[in-house]
Amino acid sequence: MKITKTTNSRLKTTDFASLPFGRVFSDHMLVCNYKEDNWQEAEILPYGPIAMNPGTQVFHYGQAVFEGMKAFKNDKGEVLVFRKDENFKRLNKSAVRLSIPEIPEDVFMNGLDELLALDSDWCKEEEGYSLYIRPFIFASAECVKASASTEYTFIIITCPTTKYYGSSINVVIEEHFTRATKGGVGFAKAAGNYAASFYPTKQANANGFQQVIWTDSIEHKYIEESGTMNIWFRIGDKLITPELSDSILGGITRDSVVTLAKDSGIQVEQRRVSVSEVVEAYKSGELKEVFGTGTAVTVIPIDSITFRDNKMSISTIENSYAMLLKQKLQGIQKGKIEDIYGWTVKAPSKTPVS
Ligand SMILES: Cc1ncc(COP(=O)(O)O)c(C=O)c1O
């Protein structure tokens, strides 16, 4: 792998005390191109512009997929990457659905290792910090025919981050717009899914909500997810989350929380959840907690859900499942709690010889 190190690091001039999410980038990026039916040799370069012609296919047809994952620095100064094998698998699952050639495991894993070794100083050890890792693939052939591209580019960039939202959020149930539909690409991290969600989300924002709760596209009766998070309801002492389908993104945090909750003795149900079940549980006082899970937020309590004109406020409770699961998850991610699941993998600290 060819590595070109930056001669102009931005590390010292970056204000780590104020990091707007997703706007600050580390010094290097990994780039790998696909052409003539093969992924070529990957390269690490200083983070910077990439030249593309206006006829590049991704601009026209949105043939692009991405991932979002995180690394954390433990108190020994080691960088721990959380469940990168799952993100790798999901990236390729998304790629297949979008008719993009799958990334070979060594390109992804070795590239990530080299990149993290170079930019490990961007991952801060202090509480609340992490390094957000964004791998993505897009159609890069110069061609405006509406067809799958013959060339692709795979890139990994990283962003130092602190908290995503505030400490909790208010959401509204969306009954008109749809994020994903049966037979569509909702289970994939396809760029277009996000483009389609911005307009309804902006409307919700204008009405004072941080996010929408997406419902099924056919009847708008069943809850799917909230914004870019999977959603959870504690009804009585059971923890319920919508079962995965082709219109729900199978969150890696969701999967981790299922395991952590079960291993904490909490009864977990993955099944269809209707809006009316949630409203009834609220009315009867059984809706004790609602929270979202995702890489960016880990576990975040939802303060209120608005359905039509009714705001259901959820008060904080003692022995909160959300807090327990958040502590366990973050403890494992930061290397403070023993990782009995093998979820965290140490990134090599020095650039391996390539
Ligand atoms: C639509 C959607 N749902 C759920 C999630 C949560 O997934 P994960 O826990 O893997 O970050 C995300 C974020 O990646 C998302 O974009």
The ligand as an SDF file (V2000), in Angstrom:
LIG
                    3D

 16 16  0  0  0  0  0  0  0  0999 V2000
  -31.3310    4.5880    9.3740 C   0  0  0  0  0  0  0  0  0  0  0  0
  -30.4650    4.1470   10.4950 C   0  0  0  0  0  0  0  0  0  0  0  0
  -30.9690    3.3220   11.4290 N   0  0  0  0  0  0  0  0  0  0  0  0
  -30.2320    2.8640   12.4470 C   0  0  0  0  0  0  0  0  0  0  0  0
  -28.9120    3.2380   12.5980 C   0  0  0  0  0  0  0  0  0  0  0  0
  -28.0950    2.6900   13.7230 C   0  0  0  0  0  0  0  0  0  0  0  0
  -27.1220    1.8010   13.2220 O   0  0  0  0  0  0  0  0  0  0  0  0
  -25.7590    1.5630   13.9860 P   0  0  0  0  0  0  0  0  0  0  0  0
  -26.1120    1.1520   15.3700 O   0  0  0  0  0  0  0  0  0  0  0  0
  -25.0620    0.4810   13.2430 O   0  0  0  0  0  0  0  0  0  0  0  0
  -25.0270    2.8430   13.9470 O   0  0  0  0  0  0  0  0  0  0  0  0
  -28.3430    4.1210   11.6740 C   0  0  0  0  0  0  0  0  0  0  0  0
  -26.9530    4.5760   11.8040 C   0  0  0  0  0  0  0  0  0  0  0  0
  -26.0710    3.9880   11.2370 O   0  0  0  0  0  0  0  0  0  0  0  0
  -29.1180    4.5720   10.5700 C   0  0  0  0  0  0  0  0  0  0  0  0
  -28.6000    5.3950    9.6560 O   0  0  0  0  0  0  0  0  0  0  0  0
  1  2  1  0
  2  3  1  0
  2 15  2  0
  3  4  2  0
  4  5  1  0
  5  6  1  0
  5 12  2  0
  6  7  1  0
  7  8  1  0
  8  9  2  0
  8 10  1  0
  8 11  1  0
 12 13  1  0
 12 15  1  0
 13 14  2  0
 15 16  1  0
M  END
$$$$
